[in-house]
Amino acid sequence: MRNNTDPLHPSDELDTFRMSMCPFILGVTLCLLTWTDSAPAADCPVWGQAYSRNMISNETGLADRFDPATGQNVKWIAPLGTQTYATPIVAAGKVFIGTNNERPRDPDHQGDRGVLLCLNESDGSLCWQLIATKLSDEIYKDWPKAGMCSPPTVEGDRVYMVTNRGEIMCLDIEGQANGNEGPFLDEARHMTPPDKTPVKLKKTDADILWSYDIPKEMGLFPHDSAHCSIMIDGPFLYVNTNSGLKGTHAELRMPEAPCLIVLEKSTGRLLAQERSGIGPGVFHSTWSSPGMARINGKRRVFFAGGNGVVYAFEPMREVPPTGTVATLKEVWRFDCDPTAPKENIHEYIRNRGVSPSNIKSTAVFYKNRIYVTYGGDIWWGKEQAWLKCFDATGTGDITSKAERWCYPVERHCCSTPSIWNGLVFVADCGRNIHCVDAETGEPYWTQQCAGDVWASTLVADGKVYLGTRRRDFWIMAAEKDKKVLCSVKLDGGIVGSAIAANGVVYIPTMKSLYAIQKTAQ
């Protein structure tokens, strides 16, 4: 993953102007190096490489095996809660990961909570934590003990996060250690249930700078759990609203609500929203994260909806006036499953043979193409799922003409693909890791695992890293010929994805975060 979270911010017109001016050639070159595939790796401040969302890293010298029993190549192991669905992020000497509060770090805060831990990169010790109470009136709004599932996005000294309550927050990277900055000053009340007296803030508490509460401001609640990796583009934050079904699973909570919104980075003010009609077609919920790519020289925001359709929008170019909420302009749409039912879709909830498709993973951009997994839901609808590749250079409804290939995976699929060296690596809930050709979709190999996979593959240093829900972690050679380098049982199921930063691979299990480094003991 990159160490830059603003890879494509300059406008298309500004890029053209700069490239025409010889005195600025060096500046343009440096700007481009921040987002091309040749950029060096260091921190991992955002989920998915830059905003292509490709699950690869430029890190080298990574361990190809480790053993927690002997300590081989294990730098440290940090305790988490008991259910950890999030992927870690590394920036500015800190590691961030969401979990629950079943193993409290602060005895003053007991009970079910969502937690974002900020740990020291050097040893895994606690710097501070963000604590959020649960949305307790209905379990389908905030699933019990699921904790915080979203990975944060870090830029400079700011951390941007979607909490388990569906709040979008801007946090000080130092927490309360450097004082309580505003304008938000009521952290003590925020992390305490309404019927309890707030506890005095500590240096190990988070410092919330601003908060945009989607349920309060829009009347829209997460379904099961909120999941989004916020995308930063200059002064703008692109965020998935997690729009989904009511607890009955018979109808949408707010079908007219937008599934993708844009906030002002400095204040949290709502600036724009999609109005492409995603909501009514959402089969279960919307858990994908937005991405950004330069397609035929033009910047595009791409987003996979819970209706099984991938969209591209023109990015925001300027901050609209106060009180104005702009509409994102749609460039194209691609329906991954055009022959699936489109009417009365929630009648198919319990039909394991026929149903609409949804997208639980995040779409990935690679060489003017989009790669995405889709199909029936893990809990509802059909069991079929696929990996699809399509051309992203068109306009309008490109469904009938853009598809390049389609590869069937086994049962359901939550995994975001990794594309490296002409190969695509992806996993499924049929307990398989797949390697296919990025150009043609032809399979090279599959590897059977002990458990089904919700995590995404990470490709780094010529290796594929991946864990399963049955505790087994795999390291494979990222090659056309199958080669298992390591398979090891860890202390809990693995749902979050591994990431690499500064020579270390970070592996989250339900209960622990492993920092794996070559030659560590």
C-alpha positions as CSV (number, residue, x, y, z in Angstrom):
1,M,0.0,0.0,0.0
2,R,1.1,3.6,-0.5
3,N,2.3,6.1,2.0
4,N,0.2,8.8,0.2
5,T,-3.6,9.3,0.7
6,D,-4.1,12.0,-1.9
7,P,-2.8,10.5,-5.1
8,L,-5.1,12.0,-7.8
9,H,-6.2,15.3,-6.3
10,P,-5.1,17.8,-9.0
11,S,-7.9,18.6,-11.4
12,D,-7.6,17.4,-15.0
13,E,-7.3,20.9,-16.2
14,L,-4.6,21.7,-13.7
15,D,-2.7,18.6,-14.7
16,T,-2.8,19.7,-18.4
17,F,-1.6,23.2,-17.5
18,R,1.3,21.9,-15.4
19,M,2.5,19.5,-18.1
20,S,2.5,22.4,-20.6
21,M,4.8,24.5,-18.4
22,C,8.5,23.4,-18.6
23,P,9.4,25.0,-15.2
24,F,7.0,22.7,-13.5
25,I,8.0,19.4,-15.1
26,L,10.0,18.3,-12.0
27,G,7.0,19.1,-9.8
28,V,4.6,17.1,-12.0
29,T,7.0,14.2,-12.0
30,L,7.1,14.1,-8.2
31,C,3.3,14.4,-8.1
32,L,2.9,11.4,-10.5
33,L,5.3,9.3,-8.5
34,T,3.0,9.5,-5.5
35,W,0.4,7.3,-7.2
36,T,2.1,5.2,-10.0
37,D,2.9,1.6,-9.3
38,S,6.7,2.5,-9.1
39,A,6.2,4.5,-5.9
40,P,8.2,3.1,-2.9
41,A,6.3,1.5,0.0
42,A,6.6,2.6,3.6
43,D,3.6,3.2,5.8
44,C,0.2,1.8,4.9
45,P,-2.2,4.7,5.8
46,V,-5.1,3.5,3.7
47,W,-6.8,0.1,2.9
48,G,-5.9,-1.0,-0.6
49,Q,-3.0,0.5,-2.6
50,A,-3.4,4.2,-3.1
51,Y,-7.1,4.4,-4.2
52,S,-6.9,1.7,-6.9
53,R,-7.9,-0.5,-3.9
54,N,-5.5,-3.1,-5.2
55,M,-4.4,-5.3,-2.3
56,I,-0.7,-5.2,-3.1
57,S,2.4,-3.7,-1.4
58,N,5.8,-2.6,-2.6
59,E,7.4,-3.8,0.6
60,T,10.4,-6.2,0.2
61,G,12.4,-8.4,2.5
62,L,9.2,-9.8,4.1
63,A,9.1,-13.1,6.0
64,D,8.0,-16.2,4.0
65,R,7.3,-18.2,7.2
66,F,6.7,-17.7,10.9
67,D,5.9,-19.7,14.0
68,P,4.2,-18.2,17.0
69,A,5.0,-21.3,19.1
70,T,8.8,-20.7,18.8
71,G,8.7,-17.0,18.1
72,Q,10.3,-17.4,14.7
73,N,9.9,-14.1,12.8
74,V,7.4,-12.8,15.3
75,K,8.2,-9.2,16.3
76,W,5.3,-8.8,18.7
77,I,1.7,-10.0,19.4
78,A,-0.8,-7.5,20.8
79,P,-4.1,-8.6,22.4
80,L,-7.3,-7.3,20.8
81,G,-10.9,-7.9,21.8
82,T,-12.7,-11.2,21.1
83,Q,-14.2,-10.4,17.7
84,T,-12.0,-8.4,15.3
85,Y,-13.4,-7.9,11.8
86,A,-11.2,-5.0,10.8
87,T,-8.0,-4.7,8.8
88,P,-5.0,-2.8,10.4
89,I,-3.6,0.5,9.2
90,V,0.0,1.7,9.8
91,A,1.1,5.4,9.8
92,A,3.4,7.8,11.6
93,G,4.7,5.1,14.0
94,K,1.3,3.9,15.0
95,V,-0.9,0.9,14.2
96,F,-4.7,1.3,14.1
97,I,-7.2,-1.5,14.3
98,G,-10.9,-1.8,15.2
99,T,-12.2,-4.5,17.6
100,N,-14.6,-4.9,20.4
101,N,-14.4,-4.2,24.2
102,E,-14.6,-7.8,25.6
103,R,-11.1,-7.4,26.9
104,P,-11.2,-3.8,28.1
105,R,-8.1,-1.7,28.0
106,D,-9.7,0.7,30.4
107,P,-11.5,-0.7,33.5
108,D,-13.8,2.4,33.6
109,H,-15.4,1.3,30.3
110,Q,-17.0,-2.1,30.6
111,G,-19.6,-3.8,28.4
112,D,-20.3,-4.0,24.7
113,R,-18.6,-1.2,22.8
114,G,-17.0,-0.5,19.5
115,V,-13.2,0.2,19.8
116,L,-10.5,1.7,17.6
117,L,-7.1,0.9,19.1
118,C,-4.1,3.0,18.3
119,L,-0.9,1.0,19.1
120,N,2.8,1.8,19.0
121,E,4.3,0.4,15.9
122,S,7.5,-0.6,17.7
123,D,6.0,-2.9,20.3
124,G,2.2,-3.0,20.0
125,S,1.6,-1.1,23.3
126,L,-1.4,1.1,23.6
127,C,-1.3,4.8,22.7
128,W,-5.0,5.6,22.9
129,Q,-8.4,4.2,22.0
130,L,-11.7,5.5,20.5
131,I,-14.7,4.0,22.4
132,A,-18.2,4.1,21.0
133,T,-21.4,2.9,22.7
134,K,-23.6,0.5,20.7
135,L,-26.8,1.4,18.8
136,S,-28.8,-0.7,21.2
137,D,-32.5,-0.4,20.0
138,E,-32.0,-3.1,17.3
139,I,-29.3,-5.7,16.9
140,Y,-29.3,-5.4,13.1
141,K,-28.2,-1.8,13.3
142,D,-25.0,-2.6,15.3
143,W,-24.4,-6.3,15.7
144,P,-23.6,-7.4,19.3
145,K,-19.9,-7.6,20.1
146,A,-18.9,-7.0,16.4
147,G,-16.9,-3.9,17.4
148,M,-15.6,-1.4,14.9
149,C,-15.2,-3.1,11.5
150,S,-13.9,-0.2,9.4
151,P,-10.2,0.5,8.7
152,P,-9.3,4.1,9.3
153,T,-7.6,6.4,6.7
154,V,-4.7,8.5,7.9
155,E,-3.4,11.7,6.4
156,G,-0.8,13.7,8.3
157,D,-1.9,14.1,11.9
158,R,-5.5,13.3,11.2
159,V,-7.3,9.9,11.3
160,Y,-10.6,9.5,9.5
161,M,-12.9,6.7,10.7
162,V,-16.4,5.3,10.3
163,T,-17.5,4.0,13.8
164,N,-19.8,1.1,14.5
165,R,-22.6,3.7,15.0
166,G,-22.3,5.0,11.5
167,E,-20.5,8.2,12.6
168,I,-17.8,9.6,10.3
169,M,-15.1,11.0,12.5
170,C,-11.9,13.1,12.3
171,L,-9.5,12.2,15.1
172,D,-6.2,13.7,16.3
173,I,-3.5,11.1,15.7
174,E,-2.0,11.9,19.1
175,G,-5.3,11.3,21.0
176,Q,-5.7,13.2,24.3
177,A,-2.0,13.1,24.9
178,N,-1.6,16.7,23.5
179,G,-4.9,18.0,24.9
180,N,-8.5,18.1,23.8
181,E,-8.7,20.0,20.6
182,G,-12.1,21.2,19.2
183,P,-14.6,21.9,17.9
184,F,-15.8,18.6,19.3
185,L,-15.2,18.6,23.1
186,D,-17.6,16.1,24.5
187,E,-15.6,12.8,24.1
188,A,-16.4,11.8,27.7
189,R,-20.2,11.8,27.0
190,H,-19.8,10.2,23.6
191,M,-18.1,7.1,25.0
192,T,-20.5,6.6,27.9
193,P,-24.0,5.1,27.8
194,P,-26.8,7.7,28.2
195,D,-27.7,6.3,31.6
196,K,-24.2,6.5,33.0
197,T,-22.1,9.4,34.3
198,P,-19.2,10.2,32.0
199,V,-15.7,9.3,33.2
200,K,-13.0,12.0,33.2
201,L,-10.9,11.9,30.0
202,K,-7.5,10.2,30.1
203,K,-4.4,10.5,27.9
204,T,-5.3,7.1,26.5
205,D,-8.6,8.3,25.1
206,A,-9.2,9.5,21.6
207,D,-9.5,13.2,20.6
208,I,-12.5,13.7,18.3
209,L,-12.1,16.8,16.2
210,W,-15.4,16.6,14.4
211,S,-18.1,14.1,13.8
212,Y,-20.8,13.6,11.2
213,D,-23.5,11.3,12.6
214,I,-25.2,9.6,9.6
215,P,-28.1,8.2,11.7
216,K,-28.7,11.6,13.3
217,E,-28.2,13.7,10.2
218,M,-29.8,11.4,7.5
219,G,-32.0,9.0,9.5
220,L,-30.0,6.2,7.9
221,F,-28.6,3.3,10.0
222,P,-25.9,0.7,9.3
223,H,-27.1,-2.8,8.7
224,D,-25.3,-5.4,10.9
225,S,-22.1,-3.3,11.0
226,A,-20.7,-0.3,9.3
227,H,-17.8,-0.9,7.0
228,C,-16.0,1.7,4.9
229,S,-12.5,2.8,4.2
230,I,-12.8,6.6,3.7
231,M,-11.2,7.9,0.5
232,I,-9.5,11.3,0.6
233,D,-9.3,13.5,-2.4
234,G,-7.9,17.0,-1.5
235,P,-10.5,18.7,0.6
236,F,-13.1,15.9,0.1
237,L,-13.9,12.7,1.9
238,Y,-15.8,10.0,0.0
239,V,-17.8,7.7,2.3
240,N,-20.1,4.7,1.9
241,T,-23.3,5.2,4.0
242,N,-23.8,1.5,4.6
243,S,-27.4,1.7,3.4
244,G,-29.2,-1.7,3.9
245,L,-32.2,-3.7,5.0
246,K,-34.4,-3.4,8.0
247,G,-34.0,-6.2,10.6
248,T,-36.9,-8.1,9.1
249,H,-34.8,-8.5,5.9
250,A,-38.0,-7.9,3.9
251,E,-37.5,-4.3,2.9
252,L,-34.9,-1.5,2.8
253,R,-34.7,0.9,5.7
254,M,-34.4,4.0,3.5
255,P,-34.4,3.1,-0.3
256,E,-34.2,6.7,-1.3
257,A,-31.1,7.5,0.8
258,P,-27.7,7.9,-1.0
259,C,-25.2,5.1,-0.8
260,L,-22.2,7.3,-1.4
261,I,-21.7,10.8,0.1
262,V,-18.9,13.4,0.1
263,L,-17.9,15.4,3.2
264,E,-15.7,18.4,3.6
265,K,-12.4,17.1,5.1
266,S,-11.8,20.1,7.5
267,T,-15.3,20.4,9.0
268,G,-17.4,17.2,8.2
269,R,-20.0,19.2,6.3
270,L,-22.1,17.2,3.8
271,L,-21.1,18.5,0.3
272,A,-22.5,15.9,-2.2
273,Q,-24.2,12.6,-2.7
274,E,-25.0,10.1,-5.4
275,R,-28.4,10.1,-6.9
276,S,-28.0,7.2,-9.3
277,G,-30.7,5.1,-7.8
278,I,-28.5,2.5,-6.0
279,G,-30.6,2.3,-2.9
280,P,-33.8,0.5,-4.1
281,G,-31.7,-2.3,-5.6
282,V,-29.6,-3.1,-2.5
283,F,-30.1,-6.7,-1.7
284,H,-28.7,-6.8,1.8
285,S,-26.4,-3.9,2.6
286,T,-23.7,-1.7,1.2
287,W,-20.2,-2.5,2.6
288,S,-17.9,-1.6,-0.3
289,S,-15.4,1.3,-0.3
290,P,-15.0,4.0,-3.0
291,G,-11.9,4.1,-5.1
292,M,-10.3,6.5,-7.5
293,A,-8.4,6.0,-10.8
294,R,-7.2,7.9,-13.8
295,I,-9.0,6.4,-16.8
296,N,-8.0,7.7,-20.2
297,G,-6.4,10.7,-18.6
298,K,-9.5,11.6,-16.5
299,R,-9.9,11.1,-12.8
300,R,-12.9,8.9,-11.9
301,V,-14.4,7.9,-8.6
302,F,-15.6,4.2,-8.8
303,F,-17.9,2.5,-6.3
304,A,-19.5,-0.9,-6.0
305,G,-23.1,-0.8,-4.8
306,G,-25.0,-3.3,-2.8
307,N,-27.2,-3.7,-5.9
308,G,-24.4,-5.6,-7.7
309,V,-23.7,-2.6,-10.0
310,V,-20.3,-0.8,-10.2
311,Y,-20.5,3.0,-10.9
312,A,-18.1,5.7,-11.9
313,F,-18.6,9.3,-11.1
314,E,-16.8,12.6,-11.9
315,P,-14.9,13.7,-8.8
316,M,-15.7,16.9,-6.9
317,R,-13.8,19.9,-8.2
318,E,-14.8,22.7,-5.8
319,V,-16.5,23.0,-2.4
320,P,-20.2,24.0,-3.0
321,P,-21.6,27.0,-1.1
322,T,-22.9,26.5,2.5
323,G,-26.3,24.9,2.5
324,T,-25.8,23.3,-0.9
325,V,-25.6,19.6,-1.4
326,A,-24.4,18.7,-4.9
327,T,-25.2,15.6,-6.9
328,L,-22.3,13.4,-8.1
329,K,-22.4,13.2,-11.9
330,E,-22.5,9.6,-13.1
331,V,-20.0,8.6,-15.9
332,W,-20.8,5.0,-16.4
333,R,-22.4,2.0,-14.7
334,F,-21.8,-1.8,-15.1
335,D,-24.3,-4.4,-13.9
336,C,-22.3,-7.4,-12.8
337,D,-25.3,-9.7,-12.9
338,P,-27.7,-8.3,-15.6
339,T,-29.9,-11.4,-15.9
340,A,-30.6,-11.6,-12.1
341,P,-34.0,-10.6,-10.8
342,K,-34.6,-6.9,-10.7
343,E,-38.2,-6.6,-9.4
344,N,-39.4,-7.5,-5.9
345,I,-35.8,-8.5,-5.1
346,H,-36.3,-9.2,-1.4
347,E,-38.7,-12.0,-2.2
348,Y,-35.5,-14.0,-3.1
349,I,-33.9,-13.5,0.3
350,R,-34.3,-17.2,1.3
351,N,-33.8,-18.6,-2.2
352,R,-30.4,-20.3,-2.4
353,G,-30.7,-21.0,-6.1
354,V,-31.9,-17.7,-7.6
355,S,-31.5,-14.2,-6.4
356,P,-30.0,-10.8,-7.2
357,S,-26.3,-10.3,-6.6
358,N,-24.6,-8.0,-4.2
359,I,-21.0,-6.9,-3.8
360,K,-19.3,-7.3,-0.4
361,S,-15.8,-6.7,-1.6
362,T,-14.3,-3.6,-3.0
363,A,-13.8,-3.1,-6.8
364,V,-10.1,-2.8,-7.9
365,F,-8.7,-0.7,-10.8
366,Y,-5.9,-2.1,-12.9
367,K,-4.7,-0.9,-16.4
368,N,-8.1,0.7,-17.4
369,R,-10.0,-2.3,-16.1
370,I,-12.1,-3.0,-13.0
371,Y,-11.9,-6.3,-11.2
372,V,-14.7,-7.2,-8.8
373,T,-16.2,-10.2,-7.0
374,Y,-20.0,-10.5,-6.7
375,G,-22.8,-12.9,-6.3
376,G,-25.3,-14.2,-3.7
377,D,-25.0,-13.1,-0.1
378,I,-23.3,-15.1,2.6
379,W,-26.5,-15.3,4.6
380,W,-29.2,-14.7,1.9
381,G,-29.9,-15.5,-1.7
382,K,-28.1,-17.7,-4.1
383,E,-24.8,-19.4,-3.4
384,Q,-23.1,-18.7,-6.7
385,A,-20.3,-16.1,-7.0
386,W,-17.9,-14.8,-9.6
387,L,-14.8,-12.7,-10.3
388,K,-15.4,-10.4,-13.2
389,C,-13.2,-8.1,-15.3
390,F,-14.5,-5.3,-17.4
391,D,-13.3,-2.3,-19.4
392,A,-13.6,1.0,-17.5
393,T,-13.1,3.4,-20.4
394,G,-16.7,3.8,-21.6
395,T,-19.6,6.0,-20.8
396,G,-23.2,5.5,-20.0
397,D,-24.5,2.0,-19.3
398,I,-21.6,-0.2,-20.4
399,T,-23.0,-3.5,-19.2
400,S,-23.5,-5.0,-22.6
401,K,-20.1,-4.1,-24.1
402,A,-17.5,-3.8,-21.4
403,E,-17.1,-7.3,-20.0
404,R,-13.8,-8.9,-20.7
405,W,-14.1,-12.2,-18.8
406,C,-16.0,-13.9,-15.9
407,Y,-14.5,-16.5,-13.7
408,P,-16.7,-18.6,-11.3
409,V,-15.6,-19.0,-7.7
410,E,-17.0,-21.5,-5.3
411,R,-20.0,-20.4,-3.2
412,H,-19.9,-16.8,-1.8
413,C,-17.1,-14.3,-2.1
414,C,-16.2,-11.3,0.2
415,S,-12.6,-11.1,-1.0
416,T,-11.2,-8.1,-2.8
417,P,-8.8,-9.3,-5.5
418,S,-5.0,-8.6,-5.6
419,I,-3.6,-8.0,-9.1
420,W,0.2,-8.3,-9.6
421,N,2.5,-9.2,-12.5
422,G,-0.4,-10.1,-14.7
423,L,-2.0,-12.4,-12.1
424,V,-5.2,-12.1,-10.0
425,F,-5.3,-13.7,-6.6
426,V,-8.6,-14.0,-4.8
427,A,-10.3,-16.3,-2.2
428,D,-13.8,-17.5,-1.6
429,C,-16.1,-19.0,1.0
430,G,-15.7,-22.4,-0.7
431,R,-12.3,-22.5,1.1
432,N,-10.2,-21.8,-2.0
433,I,-7.4,-19.5,-3.0
434,H,-7.4,-18.8,-6.7
435,C,-4.7,-17.6,-9.1
436,V,-6.0,-16.6,-12.6
437,D,-4.7,-14.7,-15.6
438,A,-5.5,-10.9,-15.3
439,E,-5.8,-10.6,-19.1
440,T,-7.9,-13.7,-19.9
441,G,-9.4,-15.0,-16.6
442,E,-7.9,-18.4,-17.3
443,P,-7.1,-20.3,-14.1
444,Y,-3.6,-21.3,-13.1
445,W,-4.2,-22.9,-9.7
446,T,-6.4,-23.2,-6.7
447,Q,-5.4,-24.0,-3.1
448,Q,-7.8,-25.7,-0.7
449,C,-7.9,-24.2,2.8
450,A,-9.2,-25.5,6.1
451,G,-11.8,-22.7,6.4
452,D,-13.9,-20.3,4.4
453,V,-12.3,-16.9,3.6
454,W,-13.8,-13.5,4.3
455,A,-10.4,-11.7,4.2
456,S,-8.7,-10.4,1.1
457,T,-5.4,-11.6,-0.3
458,L,-2.3,-9.4,0.1
459,V,0.5,-9.7,-2.5
460,A,3.8,-8.3,-1.3
461,D,7.5,-9.2,-2.0
462,G,6.5,-12.0,-4.4
463,K,4.2,-13.7,-1.9
464,V,0.5,-14.1,-1.2
465,Y,-0.6,-13.7,2.4
466,L,-4.1,-14.8,3.5
467,G,-6.0,-16.1,6.6
468,T,-9.2,-18.1,7.0
469,R,-12.0,-18.1,9.5
470,R,-10.7,-21.5,10.7
471,R,-7.5,-20.0,12.0
472,D,-5.1,-21.2,9.3
473,F,-2.8,-18.6,7.7
474,W,-1.2,-19.2,4.3
475,I,1.8,-17.8,2.6
476,M,2.0,-18.8,-1.1
477,A,4.4,-17.8,-3.9
478,A,2.8,-15.2,-6.1
479,E,3.5,-17.2,-9.3
480,K,1.7,-19.1,-12.0
481,D,3.0,-22.4,-10.5
482,K,1.5,-23.2,-7.1
483,K,3.9,-23.2,-4.2
484,V,3.0,-23.2,-0.6
485,L,5.7,-21.4,1.5
486,C,4.0,-21.6,4.9
487,S,0.7,-22.7,6.6
488,V,0.3,-22.1,10.3
489,K,-2.6,-22.2,12.8
490,L,-3.1,-19.0,14.8
491,D,-5.0,-18.2,18.0
492,G,-8.3,-17.2,16.3
493,G,-10.3,-17.0,13.1
494,I,-9.0,-14.5,10.6
495,V,-11.5,-12.1,8.9
496,G,-9.5,-8.9,8.5
497,S,-6.8,-8.8,5.8
498,A,-3.1,-8.8,6.3
499,I,-1.2,-5.6,5.4
500,A,2.6,-4.8,5.0
501,A,4.4,-1.7,6.2
502,N,8.0,-0.9,6.9
503,G,9.2,-4.5,6.5
504,V,6.5,-6.0,8.8
505,V,3.4,-8.0,7.9
506,Y,0.5,-7.4,10.2
507,I,-2.0,-10.2,10.6
508,P,-5.3,-9.7,12.6
509,T,-7.0,-12.6,14.2
510,M,-10.3,-12.4,16.2
511,K,-8.2,-12.0,19.4
512,S,-4.7,-10.8,18.5
513,L,-2.6,-8.7,16.1
514,Y,0.6,-10.3,14.9
515,A,3.5,-8.3,13.7
516,I,5.7,-10.6,11.5
517,Q,9.2,-9.5,10.6
518,K,12.0,-11.4,9.1
519,T,14.7,-12.4,11.6
520,A,12.5,-11.2,14.6
521,Q,12.3,-13.5,17.6
